[in-house]
Amino acid sequence: MTKGKNSYDIAQVLGHIETADAARDLFETRLDAANLAKIQQLKTPAILIKIANAIAMCDPSAVFVNAGTPQDRDWIKRHALEKEEEKALPMPDHTIHYDLKQEQGRIIDRTFYIIDPDEAVSSLALKKLRSDALEEIEREMKTIMQGKTMIIGCYLRGPVGSPVSNPALEITSSAYVSHSAEILYRNAYDQFDHEVARQGHFYTNIHSEGLNRPEDLPNARVFMDRSHRTTYSFKCTYAGNTLLLKKGNHRFSVDRSVYEKRGQELAEHMFITGIDGPGGRITWVTGAAPSGCGKTTTAMAGNHFVGDDLAQMWIAEDGSIRSTNPECGIFGIVEDVNWDGDPMLMHCLREPGTEVIWSNVLIDDDGVPHWKGNGETHPAKGINFQGAWEEGLTDADGKPVPISHPNARCTLASTALGNYSERAEDGAGVETRVITYSGRDSNTMPPVWTARNAEEGVVIGACIVSAATATEVGATGVKRAPWANAPFIPGALGDYMDAQFRFFGSDRIAADKRPVMAGLNYFLTHQARGGEGTKLLGEKRDVKVWLAWLERRAHGEVEAIETPIGYVPRYEDLKTLFSTIIDKAYPESLYNQQFSLYIDNILSRIELQIEAYRKEEQIPVQLFKVLETQQEGLTRLKNQFGPVVTPAELIAATAER
């Protein structure tokens, strides 16, 4: 984003610090000797001015500069316990944090982009004029840290030296936020000036939890200033609204990839994992899915874990697509995490040796965390996200209160995972050969299919549809979730889509390194395929087979059946992979249920997408061409075979052409 002529920096307007000398003078009066010595190690004037304005605006009673030393990390953890933002559990290095029971997800209805007049913003986002945002931030954040300690951290969103790593300041009065940042991001205090000079920019995040009372929540806000790459957050507790290094800064990275690096870089809501293939090779996969739709599970299904939530991607000099994880830890949903489906993660959660911050789970009388779907015997009572809990408890509407919130989380370092890959810290990234897109789709698409070309692949991402999850406060129903990144796209959706077409269609990508682009869906239900009940048509562990098939497909080792929506697997290949990968029988009757095309459902989804995208401005014509071609092909199949077309009929239709 380029700054408009009226694009003043709100922090500077409220803090009145305009020079590095003025910043240093403020530090002399506001910091004790130890923290003054630490902040004096930072030399970049813009960094000093930004920090000084945050101090002047928020007016903390003390300032702590986190240099990333063991002593500083220990102070932050002790401070979190002293403030009772966290409570120690009997398992060493395990703590529990509870968010306000009314704030268990992102406050999407109170999250705004700060805009200047005539500035384009995504139609899926909320916006507020800079003058109005200034007034609100001044009213709510001026002196908000009186009586509190401001903690300043210098982080790097990505490996040191990577061309797509972004430096960021996290400035907060929450020790829980700082503790989480120390687990999830790379403390770059010693390299911060160098990294800022190398990249030519940095992000800034300013947060205070305020009085942390339920009655304050209607006035909670998250503001994002794209022009000055600064986020402001107040009166919030949930990490998705307070740990602004995460989705707040992801928005800025998306912005940079679209408006400064279009066709060269992408910032995606994707996991990164490596799949072992024949002959000892590793094939790297990235995959997009809305929060709460299985990204962590899919990442953990791989053999070499790099990340479960975010990916920075670029086209390297050798013509390959490379990916790195901005994070170095996971902030993972724990519902349905169990020994059967997630043994490596369960090892970290249930056995000593891993530092874990729990949030919004139930803690029993013995200090043991419990959550829905863990496959273990649940206690009859305990403390959870809404207070004292016992079996049979109902809320004000008479609905049962679950043992844990659906968005309950665990925060831990990636290095603790049994399948962690040291390539996660490789600044050169991993060569990415498979890209997947998925959502919580119960009745339409097959478990796995691949695009026939890059344009079709981009359209798979553009057309994700997913049931709402507990990660967003107040979200219900089934909705479109383009690239699973829609909540984090600041600019016009047409610009973002154009960046996708340019990136994946780039002639800089070598022909033998072009990725397979695919759809994944392991949320099909029995009733959607002629059976009864909402139970999944398959198991969570089946994703290992879908990934294995994509790995072979990327190397040209398996054939596929061509359909109007792309390629689907042949039964013989899946039968072999089910047997060899997860030692499971795979009957052809199940294959036919999963991979028959339910034409009317798919056509309805296509019409939904066309109608929605027609309302957007400057959507690339490639999208409509792909969707209309799919419509025509599906209609021909329906006319020939009826509304449900089996794999055998798909093969017959291909043979006739």
PyMOL commands that set and color helices and strands:
alter all, ss='L'
color gray80, all
select helices_A, chain A and resi 10-15+20-30+33-39+45-58+70-82+108-110+130-141+175-184+189-199+214-219+239-242+247-259+278-280+295-301+343-350+414-416+422-425+454-462+482-484+486-488+493-504+511-513+527-529+540-554+571-582+588-595+599-614+621-641+647-656
alter helices_A, ss='H'
color red, helices_A
select strands_A, chain A and resi 62-66+87-88+94-97+111-115+126-129+149-157+166-172+186-187+203-208+221-225+230-234+265-268+270-276+282-288+304-307+311-315+321-324+329-333+356-359+362-363+369-370+381-384+387-390+409-413+430-438+448-450+465-467+478-480+516-520+560-563+566-569+597-598+644-645
alter strands_A, ss='S'
color yellow, strands_A
deselect
rebuild
show_as cartoon
